[in-house]
Amino acid sequence: MKRAFLIGTLAAVGALAAVALSRGSGGLLAQGTSPAGTKVAVVNVGQVFAKYKKAEMYKLEMDGLLQPFREQEKKLKAGYEAWQNFLPKATTAEDRAKCQQGLLDHKRAIEDLQRTIQEKVGKRQAEQITTLYHDVSNAVEAYAKANGIHLVLAFGEQIDGADVFNFPNINRKMQGMDLGSAHPIFFHGSSDISSAVISILNQGVGTVPGVPTSQKKN
């Protein structure tokens, strides 16, 4: 369960960033007049979520919500395995019937627990993901408008030095492309705005930020 992924709201981030950017000649929007042609950038959503502090807080929150359910599930699965191990040793029809009933009871209990988790935790997880998506979308939009970027393409990539050409990663990308998604094969490092977006987002944890002038691109 992905992933502490609400201290500052993104609607405020987007709205106030836009106000800050449009103020006078000192604002980034005033300086970022659109150049000739189309300016394109990319953002690594996987990296953004991994380094966004609110996402980390959401993950901790989700871990806390799931912990008691994980303990229950662990006990139920242990009970199910115990009945499985006892079944081959059952020598009488009565013992075999008890085993079958024990397996059935534990199977149903596990299924009931999973439904309970979905009802009690799934809603909160959906809220988290929705909020994070809005956060990232608004931060990307604010930065793009401030820097004359017309199109930002989002992609997901492994980070922290992992081999991006390992088969599972390549297969993941190919499956996405089969479903109609686009993944950049090559882009110049200067077009990657992931770090700038992360900076904007993390300024919004506990505060209501604008776009930092240190992220201005010429």
C-alpha positions in Angstrom: 0.0 0.0 0.0 1.6 2.8 -1.6 2.4 5.0 0.0 2.5 10.0 4.7 2.0 10.3 0.9 -2.4 17.5 5.5 -0.7 20.2 6.9 -0.8 22.8 4.0 -3.4 22.4 1.3 -2.5 22.3 -2.3 -5.4 24.5 -3.4 -3.7 27.2 -1.3 -0.3 26.3 -2.8 -1.6 26.7 -6.4 -3.7 29.8 -5.7 -1.1 31.7 -3.6 1.8 30.6 -5.8 -0.1 32.1 -8.8 -0.7 35.3 -6.9 2.9 35.6 -5.8 4.2 34.8 -9.3 2.1 37.5 -10.9 3.1 40.4 -8.7 4.9 43.2 -10.5 8.1 43.0 -12.4 9.7 41.0 -9.6 7.4 38.1 -10.0 8.5 35.0 -11.9 5.5 35.1 -14.2 6.2 38.6 -15.2 9.8 37.6 -16.1 8.9 34.3 -17.7 7.5 35.5 -21.0 6.9 32.6 -23.4 9.7 32.0 -25.8 9.2 31.2 -29.5 8.3 27.6 -30.0 7.0 25.1 -27.4 9.0 24.5 -24.2 8.7 21.0 -22.8 9.8 19.6 -19.5 9.6 16.3 -17.6 8.9 15.4 -14.0 9.7 12.1 -12.3 6.6 11.5 -10.2 8.2 8.5 -8.5 11.1 10.7 -7.3 8.7 13.5 -6.3 6.6 11.2 -4.1 9.6 9.6 -2.6 11.0 13.0 -1.4 7.8 14.9 -0.7 7.5 15.3 3.1 3.8 15.2 3.1 3.9 11.8 1.3 6.3 10.6 4.0 3.8 11.7 6.7 1.0 10.0 4.9 2.9 6.8 4.8 3.5 6.9 8.5 -0.1 7.5 9.1 -1.1 4.6 6.8 1.3 2.3 8.6 -0.3 3.2 11.9 -3.8 2.6 10.6 -2.8 -0.8 9.1 -0.7 -2.1 12.1 -3.6 -3.6 14.1 -5.1 -5.2 11.0 -1.7 -6.7 10.1 -1.5 -8.3 13.6 -4.9 -9.8 13.2 -4.1 -11.1 9.7 -0.9 -12.6 10.9 -2.7 -14.6 13.6 -5.4 -15.7 11.3 -2.9 -16.9 8.7 -1.0 -18.8 11.3 -4.2 -20.5 12.4 -5.0 -21.4 8.8 -1.5 -22.9 8.3 -1.9 -24.9 11.5 -5.1 -26.5 10.3 -3.4 -27.2 6.9 -0.5 -28.9 8.7 -2.9 -31.0 10.8 -5.1 -32.1 7.9 -2.6 -34.8 6.6 -2.4 -36.2 10.1 -6.1 -36.5 10.6 -6.9 -40.2 10.7 -10.7 -40.1 11.4 -13.6 -38.7 9.5 -14.3 -36.5 12.6 -10.8 -35.0 12.7 -10.8 -34.4 8.9 -14.2 -32.6 9.2 -12.8 -30.5 12.0 -9.8 -29.6 9.9 -12.0 -28.6 6.9 -14.2 -26.5 9.1 -11.2 -24.8 10.7 -9.7 -24.0 7.3 -13.1 -22.6 6.1 -13.5 -20.5 9.3 -10.1 -19.0 9.0 -10.4 -18.4 5.3 -13.7 -16.5 5.8 -12.2 -14.6 8.7 -9.3 -13.5 6.6 -11.7 -12.4 3.8 -13.8 -10.5 6.3 -10.7 -8.7 7.7 -9.7 -7.7 4.2 -13.1 -6.2 3.5 -12.9 -4.3 6.8 -9.5 -3.0 5.9 -10.8 -1.8 2.6 -13.7 -0.1 4.2 -11.8 1.6 7.1 -8.4 2.2 5.5 -9.2 2.3 1.7 -11.2 5.5 2.0 -8.3 7.3 3.8 -5.8 5.9 1.3 -7.9 7.3 -1.6 -8.0 10.7 0.1 -4.3 10.7 0.5 -3.6 9.8 -3.1 -6.1 12.4 -4.3 -4.5 15.1 -2.2 -1.0 14.2 -3.2 -1.9 14.2 -6.9 -3.5 17.6 -6.6 -0.4 18.9 -4.7 2.0 17.7 -7.4 -0.3 18.9 -10.2 -0.6 22.4 -8.8 3.1 22.6 -8.0 4.0 21.5 -11.6 1.5 24.0 -13.0 2.9 26.9 -10.9 6.5 26.2 -11.9 5.7 25.7 -15.5 3.8 29.0 -15.7 6.6 30.8 -13.9 9.2 29.5 -16.3 7.4 29.7 -19.7 7.0 25.9 -20.0 4.1 24.9 -22.2 4.0 21.1 -21.6 5.1 18.9 -18.7 5.3 15.2 -19.2 5.1 13.0 -16.1 6.8 9.6 -15.8 7.8 7.1 -13.1 11.3 5.9 -12.7 13.3 3.9 -10.2 15.7 6.1 -8.2 18.6 5.9 -5.8 21.0 4.4 -8.4 19.0 1.4 -9.3 19.7 -0.2 -12.7 16.9 1.2 -14.9 17.7 -1.4 -17.6 16.8 -4.4 -15.4 14.0 -6.5 -16.8 11.3 -5.8 -14.2 11.7 -2.1 -14.7 11.7 -2.4 -18.5 8.7 -4.7 -18.4 6.9 -2.2 -16.2 7.5 0.6 -18.7 6.5 -1.6 -21.6 3.2 -2.6 -19.9 2.5 1.1 -19.4 3.1 1.9 -23.0 0.9 -1.0 -24.1 -1.9 0.6 -22.1 -1.3 3.9 -23.9 1.0 5.7 -21.5 4.1 7.6 -22.7 7.6 7.2 -21.2 10.5 9.4 -22.2 13.4 7.3 -23.8 15.7 10.3 -23.6 15.6 13.9 -22.3 18.2 16.4 -21.5 18.9 16.9 -17.8 18.0 20.6 -18.0 14.4 19.6 -18.9 13.9 17.6 -15.7 12.0 19.8 -13.2 11.6 17.1 -10.5 13.9 18.8 -8.0 12.2 22.2 -8.4 8.8 20.6 -7.9 10.0 18.8 -4.8 11.3 22.1 -3.4 8.0 23.9 -4.0 6.0 21.0 -2.4 8.2 20.8 0.7 8.0 24.5 1.3 4.3 24.0 1.5 4.5 21.5 4.4 3.5 23.7 7.4 3.5 26.9 5.3 1.8 28.4 2.3 4.6 28.9 -0.3 5.1 30.7 -3.5 7.6 29.5 -6.1 11.1 30.0 -4.7 13.1 32.4 -6.8 16.1 30.0 -6.5 14.2 27.7 -8.8 13.9 30.3 -11.6 15.2 29.0 -14.9 16.4 31.3 -17.6 
